[in-house]
Amino acid sequence: MKLYRFLTGPDDASFCHRITDALNKGWELHGAPQYSYDQNKQAMLCGQAVTKAVEGKDYTPDMKLSDQ
């Protein structure tokens, strides 16, 4: 099965650490990162899609993707 996640967060080191953690767990970058300005928080936000192929398992809607 192939899994998809879209990780989001503030444009800071914590976001980079989340992406680095996902990459080290076998997730791969999918497409370019996205940026947006949140006027209420007066901060830049980031988003990055990641995908992962997992053999021997079937997808179910109740699975926690971050544990895969």
SERO-4910 file (N, C-alpha, C, O; in steps of 0.05 Angstrom, whole numbers):
BEGIN
 pado doro    nc1    nc2    nc3   cac1   cac2   cac3    cc1    cc2    cc3    oc1    oc2    oc3
  Met    A     17    -23      0      0      0      0     18     24      0     41     24      9
  Lys    A      7     46    -10     22     71    -10      6     91      8    -18     94      5
  Leu    A     21    103     26      9    122     45     16    151     38     37    156     26
  Tyr    A     -1    169     46      3    198     40     -3    214     66    -22    208     80
  Arg    A     14    233     71     10    252     94     17    279     84     34    283     67
  Phe    A      4    300     96     11    328     91     18    340    118      0    345    134
  Leu    A     43    344    122     53    355    147     52    386    146     61    398    126
  Thr    A     43    398    167     41    427    168     53    438    194     54    423    214
  Gly    A     60    463    195     70    474    219     82    502    214     83    511    191
  Pro    A     91    515    235    104    541    232    130    538    218    143    517    219
  Asp    A    138    559    204    163    559    189    186    563    209    197    585    211
  Asp    A    193    542    223    215    544    242    229    516    244    222    498    229
  Ala    A    247    514    262    263    489    265    245    465    272    251    443    264
  Ser    A    223    470    287    206    447    294    194    434    270    191    409    269
  Phe    A    187    449    249    176    438    225    198    422    210    192    400    201
  Cys    A    222    432    209    244    417    196    249    391    211    255    371    198
  His    A    247    391    237    251    367    253    229    346    247    235    323    246
  Arg    A    204    355    244    182    337    237    187    324    210    183    300    207
  Ile    A    196    340    190    202    328    164    225    309    165    225    288    154
  Thr    A    247    317    180    270    300    183    262    274    196    272    252    188
  Asp    A    246    275    216    237    250    230    222    232    210    226    208    210
  Ala    A    204    244    194    188    228    175    207    215    154    204    192    147
  Leu    A    227    230    144    246    220    125    261    196    136    266    176    122
  Asn    A    269    198    161    284    177    174    267    153    181    278    132    188
  Lys    A    241    155    179    222    133    183    213    121    156    194    105    156
  Gly    A    226    129    135    220    118    109    201    133     91    196    125     69
  Trp    A    191    156    100    174    172     84    191    187     63    214    193     68
  Glu    A    179    194     40    193    208     19    178    234     13    154    234     13
  Leu    A    193    255      6    181    280     -1    165    276    -27    173    261    -45
  His    A    142    289    -28    125    288    -51    118    316    -59    101    329    -46
  Gly    A    130    326    -81    124    353    -90    140    374    -74    156    367    -56
  Ala    A    135    399    -80    149    421    -67    135    429    -42    111    425    -39
  Pro    A    150    441    -23    137    451      1    119    475     -6    123    488    -26
  Gln    A    100    479     11     81    501      8     84    521     31     89    512     54
  Tyr    A     81    546     25     83    567     46     58    585     45     47    590     24
  Ser    A     50    594     69     28    612     71     32    630     95     44    622    115
  Tyr    A     21    654     93     23    673    115     -3    673    131    -24    677    119
  Asp    A     -2    668    157    -25    669    174    -26    697    187    -11    703    205
  Gln    A    -45    713    177    -46    741    186    -54    742    215    -45    760    230
  Asn    A    -71    724    225    -79    725    253    -56    719    271    -53    732    292
  Lys    A    -39    700    264    -16    693    280      9    710    273     29    709    287
  Gln    A      7    724    251     29    739    240     54    722    238     75    729    247
  Ala    A     50    699    224     72    679    221     70    665    195     48    661    184
  Met    A     93    656    185     93    639    161     88    610    170     98    601    190
  Leu    A     72    596    153     66    568    158     77    552    134     77    562    111
  Cys    A     85    527    139     96    509    119     79    485    117     65    477    136
  Gly    A     79    472     93     67    446     89     83    430     70     95    441     51
  Gln    A     85    404     75    100    386     57     86    359     56     80    347     76
  Ala    A     81    351     32     69    324     28     91    303     29    113    308     18
  Val    A     85    281     41    104    258     42     88    233     36     64    231     42
  Thr    A    102    213     23     89    188     17    108    165     27    132    169     31
  Lys    A     96    141     30    111    118     39     98     93     28     74     89     31
  Ala    A    114     76     17    104     49      9    108     30     32    130     28     43
  Val    A     87     15     38     88     -5     60     79    -31     49     56    -34     40
  Glu    A     97    -51     49     91    -77     39     77    -94     60     83    -92     84
  Gly    A     60   -112     52     48   -132     69     26   -122     87     17   -136    105
  Lys    A     16    -97     83     -6    -87     99    -27    -76     80    -21    -67     58
  Asp    A    -52    -76     89    -73    -64     75    -82    -39     89    -82    -37    113
  Tyr    A    -89    -19     73    -98      7     84   -125      4     98   -143    -10     87
  Thr    A   -129     16    121   -155     19    134   -157     48    143   -137     60    152
  Pro    A   -181     59    141   -184     88    149   -178     94    178   -173    117    185
  Asp    A   -178     74    195   -173     79    224   -143     77    232   -136     82    255
  Met    A   -125     70    212    -97     68    219    -85     96    224    -92    115    211
  Lys    A    -67     97    243    -52    121    249    -28    123    230     -9    108    234
  Leu    A    -29    140    211     -8    141    190     19    147    201     39    137    190
  Ser    A     21    163    221     48    170    232     61    146    245     85    147    250
  Asp    A     46    125    252     58    101    263     68     81    243     80     61    250
  Gln    A     64     86    217     71     67    196     99     70    188    109     56    170
***
